[in-house]
Amino acid sequence: MAGPLSNPFMFKSSGGAAAAAFYPHQIANSFRWDSGYLKFTPSSAGNRQTWTFSCWMKQSGTILNDQGDMAILNAGTSGHHADRFRMYFHTQQLRSSSNEANYNVSANLYRDPSAWMHIVWKLTGGVSYQYVNGVLITNESVSGNVAINNAVEHTMGVYGGYATASRFKGYLAEVVFIDGTALNPTSFASEKNGCWVPDEIDLTFGSQGYHLNFANASAPGNDVSGNNNDWTNVSLATHDQMLDTPTFGSDSGGNFCTLNPLSPTTNGAVYTEGNLKVSPASNWSSTTYIKGNMHIPKDKKIYFEASDAGSNGGLFAVGIARESGVPSGTNVGGAGSVTLYDDSKYVNGTQTSSFITQASAGDIVQVAVDGATGKVWLGINNTWGGSGDPAAGSNQAGIVTSFATEHLFPVVAQNSASNLVMNFGQDSSFAGAKTAQGNGGDNEDFTYTPPTNFVALSTANLTVADAIDPAQTDDNYPQKLFNATLYTGTGSSNAITGVGFKPDWSWIKERNGTSDHQVTDSTRGVTKFIETNTTANQATDTNGLTAFGSDGFTVGSSAHYNTNNDTYVGWSWRAKGGTTSTNDEGDVDTTIQVDPSTGFSIVQYTGSLSSSGAVHLGHGLSKAPSAVITKTTGGSNAGNWWFLSDSQDSWNYGMNLNSTAAQTDKSGNGSMASPTSTVFDVNYTDGMNETGDLGIAYCFANIEGYIKEGSYVGNANADGTFVYTGFSPAWILVKEFGASDNWLVYDNKRLGYNKSSAGNAILYIDTTSAEENQASRALDILSNGFKIRTSNATLNADAGKYQYLAFSHNPFKYSLAR
């Protein structure tokens, strides 16, 4: 089996009592749909014009790229609205139909396999409404009675007629049908610190209503509403009852890690059994590499298992790799990985043979990893190789290189003969191939007891920085620190609300026109602006941004901010409410505005260099920034915007926000060291630190669950790179390092994200261009990162390296599928 482990990615989030208590109502079980289904025929018709259906769902399969239809709920078999009603996915769109002319069709594409989503349909007053995660997606008029709630056969997970091609692939939990009452999503879930959280089901069901909670593995169709409207099970096995659910706490284990079909591989793969089983594609020609969709938390010890389930005798590799691990040479253990294949281990590219007895068909391979040290242990059938002792932290198989600066991920590799099944703590039956053992802690299911203090890889055990954790703060969670706000101009003073906090940094752009980008912050003061698409110094516009308010900002009549009937987006960040202080930790004093724990500071300074050199400036953060944006705001010299970051070739390199130019080495103007926990460097380069010029710097430190600066490598394929951020992004900035391409900015409010047919709503921050909807610039915003959906070189040149900076809507620990 030749070839290295392929480019694993990353992510992270928090545990603890506060996080567990975040879900007062816990969903203990789900059921996995892969080939079976449920069916039920009501004894009599209920109300066919007023009803509500609710379910929690996690998709799986090879989805997301090639599945035509996936049925959720079907009633009847013919096409006429009185005899048939369908709720289903069609080419990743969520749809319902009462006949061929009456469709609810979501414009959004739902192809996120890494998290749960909440779906509600209701019919009332001749209108069918469709909601996802509490948000109305579409509504459509429906005439007459419909088949749902009629005395005809209903099926869950397949169309009537049982066509294999229509089978649902994924997990369902907390399925509820209400007969005779149309309810809003808030009857089933509620918003909590920006998260959509399940509520206790305490409802009046009506005579034909039902509630399937999947608590009985032998009877998944058991109705617990009190109506005894039980569904007949067809081929759903007892092992398909899962611990994987939308909640975690004392009674539930949360969303578990699975294999990630959004990470493209050269040879493809076929995903089944809720994305826990992977088999080679029909066009297999060499090894296929796959990574998990969760990273190993830095403060946790994680254990998981793998087996070929008796198919071929261990022709696969299993292990751990870091985020930027890339192919190297011809082995299965590239740099930045520790893996087991046959009887050999591969540690950061070096092979050691006869490490352990070669796995036979049906053996259980074990992996234990300490996120704090990067140590990895590998074992088979409860024997750790090399006399390893994970509990004692000794005799590890190896240590992943660069573990301290990058996240680690489960990684597997397979060849044409293997059918690999994973268990991250949710199914020790390995999809029914073995007898479940039920070992591990609460809400875990392993074949062998994990080493002491090692736990399953699930959202229950992900970690989020305490300061921004929605379960531990009502004030600083991500939606209280960043928000994108859309508004329409009025031509006169216009108070924009709904931001959710008082901004300290505001960036405004006209969407349907060619006005400049306007940047204002509370350190420099309202009415003062600089423009990301020019080198101009700060200017004043008394009709620009005139005030920061408790829930937004006020703009005057300036065309850049507020032309009547024009559309605008305002990106807002919070720092310290306008409160500044002096920082003396650098070579010269700076004026800073910062909440150190949230990873963002505004630094104002006066230039001090008249020739080549560099100076240290204090940033006020609690850790070293990963990205710094600087700009001259006043003085005799106008200067470029400079974007400096960890991901460029060094901190001597920079890119201009106001230009399409590639990164450039500015060390000739003075060598700049990497930032420390107290200071960052600027040199004599224009726009950074010329004597007497005023400067502003916006500093960003990577904060788990809120801020992520990083890079990715393109593949020139419409099935593009998946980028793990550890949160569902609210804002993404992208630029290729080595090419003359635009800076692209995306957010989760403007039309287009996850809508490939319409294209993404793109703004270019280096130009005045109006917003463009372009399929050629498409990406999906997901629960744990983003996925490139174009081969266009601006986002995805082959082997092109791209800078990104992203801010969170929700940490992955609490986020839902998109």
Buried (B, 14 or more C-beta within 10 A) or exposed (E): BEBBBBBBBBBBBBBEEBBBEBBEBBBBBBBBBBBBBBBBBBEEBBBBBBBBBBBBBBBBBBBBBEBEBBBBBBBBBEEEBBBBBBBBBBBBBBBBBBBEEBBBBBBBBBBBBBBBBBBBBBBBEEEBBBBBBBEEBBEBEBEEBBBBBBBBBBBBBBBBEBEEEBBBBBBBBBBBBBBBBBBEBEBBBBEBBBBBBBBEBEBEBBBBBBBBBBEBBEBBBBBBBEBEBBBEBBEBBBBBBBBBBBBBBEBBBBBBBBBBBBBBBBBBBBBBBBBBBBBBBEEBEEBBBBBBBBBBBBEBBBBBBBBBBBBBBBBBBBBBBBBBBBBBEEBBBBBBBBBBBBBBBBBBBEBBEEBBEBBEEBBBBBBBBBBBBBBBBBBBBEEBBBEBBBBEBEBBBBBBBBBEEBBBBBBBBBBBBBBBBBBBBBBBBBBBBBEBBEBBBEBBBBBBBBBEEBBBBBBBBBBBBBBBBBBBBEEBBBBBBBBBBBBBBBBEEBBBEEBBBBBBBBBBBBBBBEBBBBBBBBBBEBBBBBBBBBBBBBEEBEBBBBEBBEBBBBBBBBBBBBBEEBBBBBBBBBBBBBEBEEBEBBBBBBBBBBBBBBBBBBBBBBBBBEEEBBBBBBBBBBBBBBBBBBBBBBBEBBBBBBBBBBBBEBBBBBBBBBBBBBBBEBBEBBBBEBBBEBBBBBBBBBBBBBBEBBBBBBBBBBBBBBBBBBBBBBBBBBBBBBBBBBBBBBBBBBBBBEBEBBBBBBBBBBBBBBBBEBBBBBBBBBBBBBBBBBBBBBBBBBBBBBBBBBBBBBBBBEEBBBBBBBBBBBBBBBBBBB
